[in-house]
Amino acid sequence: MPLKKKSFGEDELLIFDDAIIYQRDGLWQFRMWLPTERKYVRKTLNTRNQTTAIERGKDLYLRLYADMRQGADSEGSRPPIPR
């Protein structure tokens, strides 16, 4: 699932070529385009640390990707990721 956005700012990092983490008001956020639903999934990663944000972003990406492969919706039929 390709990204819609092609250029990225200094405060945006690519996760697995399909998702972005970016900083907003000091906190890192996650964004990923879902082509089948034609919308973005946006989640806060609840951290100010870039390294932690990258780890959480990768975990969230893998979880969303697995849900998409199994046919779950983006609202998440699974419980939230434990912190």
N, C-alpha and C positions, 0 to 999 in steps of 0.2 A: 504494500500500500504506500504509494509515493506521497511525499510531502507536497502540500499545495504551495508552500513558501519556498523560494529558491535562494534568497539572501538573508543573512542573519546578522544581528547586531553583536556588539561586544559582550553583552550580558546574556546571550543566548547560546546554549550548547546543544548539539545534536546527540540524540540517544538512539543507537541502532539504526541510523539513517531514516527512521520513520517517525520519531517523536522529538520534541524540543523541551528542554528545561530552561527557564528564564527567571530572572530576579525581578520582583515587583515589591516595592516598599520594603526592601531588605529581606524578604522571604522568597525562597525558591518555589516556582510553580512548574507544573507539568502540563504539556499540551500535545495532543495526538489527534490527527484527522482520521475519522472513520468513514471510508468511502461508501460502505453499504448503507449507513445511516445518514450520510451527507451532513455530518456535524463534527465538531471538536469535542473531545473529552478534555476537561480542564480540572486539575486537582492541585491543591496546595501540597507541598512536600513538608511543610512545617519545620523548616530548618533555615538557618542563615549560613550554614557551612556548605561550601561548594562540593566537597568530597562526599559528604553525607547525602546531599541532594542528588548527585550522580548515582550513588548506590540505590537510593529510594526510587529514582526515576527509572533505572533499569529494572528493578523489581516490579514496579507498577506496569511498565511496558510489557514485560513477560507475562504478567498476570492478565492484562487486557488482551494480549495476543492469544493466549490460551483460551480465554473466554470466547473470543471471536471464532477460533477454530472449532469450538464446541457448540457454537450457535447461541451463546448467551447474549443478552442485550447490554448496552453500555451503562445502563442504570445499575447494573451489578446485582446479580442474584446471589453473589457470594458475600460473606462478611468482609468488613474493611481490613486492610493490611495492618497487622499489629505493629506497634512502634516499640 
